[in-house]
């Protein structure tokens, strides 16, 4: 099983890597045209609201409720036809499609109200002829264009969840590449057609969603699961998903509400705060998406099948495998980004409207976010341990605790540290979330860390720390970086990254880390667990 998981995990991670690389290219293009200007703040705001709802209707809460139910049905009729699976898909897609259509229509019509709620600082200035009043009008206009993205991406995520459950991971992992390409093309070739580049980017989001949706359809047809949608609100399958979905909605919305609260508070801070947080978050999302979300995508259907077939020990071992994998990749990513944060930000974004001052501001937020990178990754591993067992209530309770902690920390840290305080509050609440998730799994005897895994993690921590020290020693001061030509920056940065990767793997090898550490062990005794 470990070989199959590793192969699937590598496929998803590789496809996600392509998407994240193109995502960085997209952000470089946006930084060149908009920098951290007020227009950038507004575009990121208008893009954040449909993405917030996407986490609820698409790969967030909905996927966590839908995948275990679909896996259960698919497992039960594995040796038979796909009739029950196809029927469940028809009812779910039809019901979800109707709900999405209503929500999307309301969102487009009520866009000024949404901006008022989540960008109140701009709305207040608009009412009182303040300096940021124009942001309110621009945000309302852009949101009408970006909001339909919710409809496209939610049904795209449904298609991806179906394909993942059937073991076809590459298609769904590759699909986001198309969004990035569409936005890049819209920015490069469409910005001259609008007074503000933000409008071109907004239309890029709209058409990016459409392209992703259409791309999935042929693969569903080939798998024999492209069916005619039907309304099925009261059917047993949809009812079961609803029961799992309602608490999952609260659980996933906790993180998204925290992000929107950050945006709300940031609308009262100095202009550029939303953009600085966005660029920092994008760099954080690179390793988190490639390794954390990539592995979580693979293990959720696997854990769901194991729960259905009562594979208790394999369930534990699969989670252990996922944890080892994300630590192996996440710890060096954390250490490397910490040391090279400012050089990386300057190479990627410092051109056009993006200044050296913006580089410094983004780096401060990135430092705060990076301190929670491993915690964010662990959440992606621990949460499927609940959802695969169709337990969506426990993560909700834990999420509410984390949300309250984040809100309190926001109010404590933002007045002192500004936008960096918002990033730090997100990190601390995420760490609390990860700790409580593991505690719940441990108390329920669902997943327990072994001494061998803890020793494995310690070896990786030592390797990553020593790697960071070596890279820091050979890295010039940031002031020197600013004097280098772009070609010199790129070559030096690539050299330092290769040096870091080499040092990390050599040290890990010397400390005893082996490929055999990633094999699923099924003979572990309880005496080895802690």
N, C-alpha and C positions, 0 to 999 in steps of 0.2 A: 504493500500500500504506500510506503514512503516514497518509492520510486515514482509511482503514479502521481502522488501529491507534488513531489518535487518538480516533475515535468510540467504539470499543470500550473504550478506556482511560478516557474520560470517563464512559461509562455505568457501568463497574465502580466508578470512583472516586466517582461521585455516589451510587450505591446503598450503597457502603461508608461514605460520609459520613453518610447517614441512619442506618445501623447504629451508627456511632461516636457520633453525637449522642445516640441513644437509650441507648447504652452509658454515656455520661456521666450521663444522667438516671438510669439504673439505679444508678450509683455514688453519685450525690447522695442517692438514696433510701436506699441501704445505709448511707452515712455518717451520715445523719440518725438512723437506727434503732440503729446499732451503733458509729459513730465508729471509733476505733482500739482498741476494747476487746479483752479476751481472747476474747470470742465471735466478734468479727470476725476475729481471727487464725486461729481454728480453722476458720471457714467458708472463708476464702480458702485455707487449707491443704487442706481436704477437696475444694475445687473444683479445686485445682491438679493433683492426682494423675490424675484422669481426663482432664484437659486435656493433661497430659504424654503420656499414651498416645494421645490423639487425634492429636497431632502425628506419631505413628508410623503409626497405622492409617488416618488420614484425610488431611487436606490436606498433610501433611508428606511423609514418605518414600514412602508408598503412591502419592500423586498424582504424585510425581516419577518413579516407575517406571511407573505405569499410563498417564499421559497420552501419553508418547512412543510407547508400543506401540499404544494405541488410535488415535492420530493416523496412525501408519504404516498400520494396517489400513484405516482410513477413507479415507486418501489413495489407497491402491491400488485401492479399489473405488468411487471417487467417482462414476463414471458408471454404476455397476451398482446392484444392490439392496444393502440393508443386512444381508444374511444373515450374513456373516462378522462384522460389527460386533456384531450382536445375539447371535451365538453366544459371542463373547468376553465380552460383558457378562454373559451368563447364567452362564458358568463362573466369572468373577471375583466376581460378587455372591454366588453360592452358596458358593464357597470362603471368601471373606472373612466371610460371615455365620456360618458354622459356627465359624470361629476366634474371631470376636468373641464369640459366645455362650459359648464355653468360658472365655475370658479374663474376661468380665463376671461369670460365675458364681463363678469363683475369687476375683475381686476383692471381691465382696460378702461371701463367706464369710470371706476372710482379711483383712478391713479392719483388725483390730487389729494384725496383723503388719505391714501396710503403714505404719500410723501409727508403729509402733515403729521401723521402718527409717528413715523420712524425718522423723520428729519425735522423735528419740531424747531430746532434752532434756526433753520432756514425759513420755515413758515413764520416764525416770530419776527424775523427781519423783514419778510415780505409784508406783513401787516403793518410794521412800523417804519417802512422805508429804510431799513438797515442795509449794511454793506453786502449781505449775502441773500438779499431778497430775490435776486435773479436766479439763484440756484434752485429755489423752490419751483419757479416756472419751468426751468430747463428740466429738472428732475421729473416733473409731471408729464412733460412732453416725451421724454425718453422712455419712461416707464410704459407708456402706451405701445411703444414699439417692442420693448424687450419682454413684456409680460407673456405674450403668446408662446414664448420659448418654453414655458411651463408645460403646455399641452404636448408639444413635440417631444420634449425630453422625458416626460413621464411615461409615455407610451414606448419610447425607445428603451427606457430602463426596464419596462415590463418585458419587452422582447428579449433584452439581454438576460434577465433573470430566468426566463424560460430556457434559453440556449445554455446558460451556465448549469442549470439543473440537469440538462441532457448531456452534460460533460463537454460542451462546445464553448470553451472559454475565450478563445482567441478573438472571435467576432466582436463580442461586447467590449473586450479590452481595447480593441483597435478603434472602435467607433468614435471616441472623443477626438481622435486625430483629425477627423473631418470638421469638427467645430473649430479647432484651432486654425486649420487651413482656410476656412471660410472667413473667419474674423481677420486674419492676416490679409487676405485678398481684398476684403472690404476696406480695410484701413489704407492699404497701399494705393488701390485704384479708385476708391470711392470718396476719399477725403476732400478732393477738389470740388466735388459736387454739392458740398454743404458748407454753411458758414462756420460750423464747428465740427472738428473731427469726431466728436462724441456721437453725432448722428450716424456717421458711416459705421462706427463700431456697433451701435445699437442695431442697425439693420444686419450687420454681420452676425450678431447673436441670433436674430430672428431666422435668417436663412440657414445658419449653422444647425439650429434645432431641426429644421425641415429636412436637411440633407441627412442628418443622423437617423431620423425616423425612416426615411425611404431606404437607406442603406441596409437596414436590418431585415426588411420584408423578404427578399429572395432567400435568405438563409432560413427563415422560418418555414417558407414554402418547401425548401429542400429537405428540412427535417420532418415534414409532414404535420406541422402544427400551426400552419397559417389558416385560421378559421374565421368564419363570419361572426363578428361580435354580436352578443345577445344580452338583453337586460336580464340580470339574474340576482337582484337584490335579496330575494328570499330563498335562493337555492342553498342547500347544505354547505357546499364548498365555500361560497361567498360569505355565508353566515359565520363559518369557522374562521375565515380570514378576518372578518370584522371584529370578532371577539379578541383575536390576537392583535389586530391593528390599533384598536383604540388606546390601550396602554402604551403600545409602541410609538404612537403619535406623540404622546406626552414625553416619552423617553428621548426620541430624536429631536423633538422641538426644543428640549432643554438647551442643547448646544446651540441651535440656531437662534433661539431667543437671546441667548447670551451674546451672540455675534451682532444681532440687531440692537441690543442695548448698548453694545460697544459703539455701534454706528450712531445711535442717538446721542450718546455722551460726546462722541467725537465731533458731532455737528456744532457743539458749543465751543470746541477747542480751536486752536490756531488753524488757519486754512492750510491744507496739505496733510492734515492728520489722517484722514481716511485713506488717502493715496499711500502714505508711508506705511500704514498698517497693511494695506492691500499687497504692496510689493513684498513686504516681509513675509506675509502669509503665503504668498505664491512660492517663495523659496522654501519655506517650511513644507509646503504641500508636495514638493518634488520628491524627497525621500519618503515622506509619509504615504504618498499615493503609490509610488513604485513598489515599496516593500510592505508597508502596513496594510493598505487597502487591497493591494494585489493578493496578498496571502489570505486576508479575510474573505475575499471573494471566492477563493478556492475552498476554504475549509467549511464555510457555512453549508453548502449542499452535502459535503462529505459527512459532517457532524449530524446533519438531519437524517441521512440514511443510516448512520450508525445508531442513532437513537431509536429509529424505527425498528431496526434489526436487533436491538438490545445489546449492541457491542460496547459494553461499559468500559472495559479496559482500553479498547482501541479508541474510544471517545477521548479518554484521558491522554493517551499517547499522541493522538492527532493534535490536540491543543498544545501539548508539550513541544511537538515538532514545530508548530507555528510560532510559538514563543521563541524557540532557539533561532529560527530563521530570521525573525525580525530583529532580534538582538544582534545577531551576527552582521547584519547589514546596517541596522539603525545606529549602533554605537559609533562606528567609524564615521558615519555621515554626520552625526551630532558633533563629534570632535573636530572633524575637518571644517564644517561650516562655521563653527565657533572661531577657529583660528583664521579662516580666510573670508570671513563675512564681508568686510569692507572691500577687499580686492574683487570678490565675485560680484558684488553689487555694482562697483564701478565699471567692470568689464561689460556687464550685461546691460546696464541702463544709462550710464553717464554719457549722454550725447543729446543733441537737440535741446529740448526744453528741460532736460533732467540735469541738474547741477551737482557739484561736489557737496554742497550743503544737503541736498536731498539724499545723496549717498550716505552721509553720516547719520541722518535721521532714520533712514530705513534700517541701517545696521543696528542702531540702538533697539528698535522694535524686534529685529531678528534675534538679537541676543536673548531677549526676554522670551520669545516664542520657543527658541531652541532648547531652553532649559526644560521644556516639557515634551520634547520630541518623542522620547522613549515612552513616556506615559501615554501620549496620544496613540502610539503604535500598539501598546498593550491593550488599550481599550478596544481596538479593532480585533484583537485576538480573544479577549475575555468575553466581550458582548455576545459573539456567536455561540458561546457555551450556554447562554440562556435561551437565545432565540431558537436554536436548533432543537431544544427540548420544549419549544412552544411556551416558554415562560417569558412573557413580555412585561410582566408586572414588576418584577424585582429590579430590572434596570431602570424603570421609571422612578421608583422610590429613591434609588441611588442618584439618578440624574437630577431629581428635584433638590436633593441635598447639595449636589455640586452647583446647581444653578443659584441657589440661595447664597452659597459661599462666594460664587463669582460676583453676584450683585453687591454683596457687602465689601468684597475686596475692591471692586470698581470704585465704589464711593470712598473707600479709604485711600486708594493709591492714585486715582486720576487727579485729584487736586494737588498731589505732591509731585508725581512723575509725568503728568499729562498723558499723552497717547501711549507712552511706554508702560505706564501703570495699567492701562487696559490690557495690553499684551501679557504683562506679568500676572494679572488676575486670571486671565484665561488659562495660563500655564498651571497656576497653583490649583485652580478648581479642577482642571483635567487630571492632575496628579491624584487629587483626592478621589476622583471618579474611578481611576484605575485601581487604587488601593481597595476601595470598597467593593468593586466588582470581583477582584480576586478573593477577598475575604468571604464573600457570599458563596463563590464556587468551592472554596476550601471547606467551609462549614457544612455545605451540602454533600461533601465527598464526591463532587463532580470532577474537580481538577485540583491536584495537589502537586506543588513543585517538589521535585526530588533533590537530594543532596548533590547528585551528579549534575543536574541542571544548574543549580546555584554555583557549583564550582566552575562549570562551563561559562556562566555569565561573568564570574570574577576574572577568568582568563581574558575574556573579551574586553572588559573594562580596563585592565592593565595594558593590553595591547593598544587600545584606542587612545589611552592617556599618553603613553610613550610616543605613539605616532604623532599626536598633537604637539608634543614638546619638540620633536624633530622638525616638523613642518614650521613651527613658530620660529625656531632657531634660524632657519634658512630663508624666512620670509622678510622682505624689506619692510620698513615702517610705512604706514599709510601715506604719510607726506611724500615719501619717495615714489610710491605708486602713482600719485597724481602727476608727477613730472615725466613719467614714462610715456612713450608712444603707445598707441593702441596695440600694434603688433608685438611690442615688447611686453606689454601687460598680458596678452593672451598666451604667448610662449612661456612666460614665467609662471603664470597660473597653471597651465597644463603640466609643466614640469613639476610644480609643487604637489599637484593632485596625484600624479603618477608616483612621486616619491612617497607620499602618504599611503597610497594603496599598497605599494611594495613593502614598506615598513610594517604596516598593519598585518598583512598576510604572513610575512616572515616571522614576526613576533608571535602571532597566534599559533603558527606551526611549531615554533620552538617551545611554546608553553603547553603543547600537547593537544591542540584542537585538530580533530581529524574528521574526514567525511563520515566516518562511522557514527559520529555524534548526532548526525541528522537522520539516522535510521530509527524507525518506530520500534521501540522495545516493548515486547508483550510479556516479558517474564519478570518484570520488576516486582519485587515484594513490597509489602506494606512497610516493612522495617526500613526500607530505603527512603521512604517519603518523610517530608518534614511539614 
